[in-house]
Amino acid sequence: MPNLIEVQNLGKSFGDNEVLKDINEVVKKGQVICVIGPSGSGKSTFLRCLNVLEEPTAGKVLFEGNSLTGISENELNNLREKMGMVFQSFNLFPNMNVIENIKLAPLRVKKLSDDEATKQAQDLLERVGLADKAEQYPQSLSGGQQQRVAIARALAMNPEVMLFDEPTSALDPEMVGEVLKVMKDLAESGMTMVVVTHEMGFAKSVADEIWFMADGAIQEKGNPETFFNAPKTERAQDFLSKILI
Amino acid sequence: MKKKSFFLVIIVFLLALIIPVTHAKAANDNYLQKVKDKGTLVVGTSADYPPYEFTAKENGKTKYVGLDISLAEKFAKDIGVKLEVKNMNFDSLLVALETHKIDMVIAGMNPTPERQKSVSFSKIYYTGDQYMLINKKDAAHFRKIKDFKGKTIGAQTGSLQYSLVKQQMKGNDVKGLAKLNDLVIALQSQKVNAVAMEEATAKAFAENNRNLKVIDPGFDIDASQTGSAIGFSKGADSLVNAANKTIDEVKKDNLINKEYIPAAAKNMTTNGKKNSMLNYWTYFAKGIEYTLIITVVSVFFGFVLGTLFALMRLSRNKLTHGLAVSYIEFVRGTPLMVQVMFVYFGIGAVIQSLPALIAGIIAVSLNSAAYVAEVIRSGIESIPAGQTEASRSLGLSQKETYRYIIIPQALKNIWPALGNEFVTLIKESSIVSIIGVTDIMYQMQLVQSATYKGVIPIFIAMIIYFIMTFGLSKVLGYFEGKMKHA
């Protein structure tokens, strides 16, 4: 499997506060990686550095061999197209209805025709189970529905990788399942995914690899079976003992 | 008869600092030749001063009439050019002269030594007495200066009468207003007990209002201070000499008393007969037209520039950010009135042909832009960062993000505030009347002068402004409803 994302000596500081410390990792094509760890460990910042929503203060991030830092805005936009992102707070555009949300980037960035974009958007809505909501506005949808639309919106750009930043943390418990199901289907279709999550059940069953983060560094990684059954580091043991019931 | 106000001195002083035009031109006097070359004599006046200068309606058109205008017409004819009258506030006349917006001032102006420092005057062409206008019911106890002890006297700000009252009625309060019409309203509503006024003007007001009366309070008048003369740019001797020739002829034939004043009186009485407001609806219609032009154009440019300044202010570039902040703070920190005058007289001194309407639009647009910029900035800052992040993560550029995501949402949030700003703009645009733009406010003053009625035109103007602002509010409300999803 070729390397899709390479993280080299990545560091990020906000003023004196060093959030990420010298991270070196590789995401291979087709891999599903779940990033877990205590809050404040730098998981979200790490994920946001992958598509440079946060500008790294040290090291670099390569996507398909191309550096994401130190390039023009235009080049960055071209690379970002291929990296879909789903946020904790959905961030749907409230001034557009569901299908317009999905069509926006294909129309404006990919320059698809309206017919193509509409067709594609309808297919995606079908895939996330919301075909009947195309004309609704985001505010009238439940959180779970909004997040599924957000996933469809990111998929509309046919990304090479999907980044999920705690996609179920803002949801009521009864809606978590519907979103995780969509993500699981996506993983099974072969999509490369990096998921920051607190859903250990999901991580266990879907991830190819678990990255455990604490104190701004990846402390331990491995396949879910090994990690959850026999964590090697004390930090991971401590963390798991607190969250596993 | 009227004196240069302190405000004017400051403006002229500032302009003289910035634009040293006058001195260069005074060296070789080709003023007369220049006027002949362009074929037009541009005369500045303040047409609310019957019988010297005022407006009358003829065949539905407004024209400037009065003895000064008749004299200016003869002068223009004598030097073989056309006459163009520019009407403005008396206070603005000398600035306009210094900045070469006009070739001469004829406005019953008195050649005081103070004015002679900056203006070249012709001979005196007419001398009038200084009278007092009072309410008829007070006629029994107000006869002479001494009868007014402890009373309040009104006079036009910066005028000769104002200083006469100051000097010779020391025990009295002087109430100064810029417009004679406003003074007469003040008299009728007992805010002042009398208004000091030029003889002929006072008589005109009394003739048109049964409740007013003219008295001669017996001011001690220095003859050299009461005559009226024509003002020219300092050093424009060729024009002064030509004007003196005309004045000599006029004096020889006694044209002013024989022809000009009777003609003016005729205009004043015909005006008096047509005092119904209905006869003046065209005045207001024209005012509405100009107010609308100013408002619509200024709203457009105010919005475009305001958006630009808002984006500059939000920019990470320190220079553009700094420029925008300085501009916004400076414009918000200075009165619109001063800005209007600065654009007209200041920029107008560099670009001589800048019309008052354009100057007014520029000033109001630039002013509005500063306020709109702040409204838009607050709107943009109110959009959560997540919106930008979602858009950028989809590969949209910053520009596209603003265009499709941020601005549409911000616009909806700020719509009420923006609407408020535009309503304010309609009202504030009334300030351009001071540089002679014929908006509602200006036309209202013309109607006041023409009808000798003070309050009714104000009331009509008020109603017109209200209909315009209320209508706009309704239109904006309609669009607000349409944006409910945004």
Interface residues (C-beta under 8 A of the other chain):
Chain A: N51 L53 E73 N74 N77 N78 R80 E81 M83 G84 M85 F87 S89 N91 L92 F93 P94 N95 N97 L104 A105 R108 V109 Y137 A150 R153 A154 M157 L163
Chain B: P384 G386 Q387 E389 A390 S391 R392 S393 L394 G395 L396 S397 Q398 E400 Y404 I405 P408 Q409 K412 H485 A486
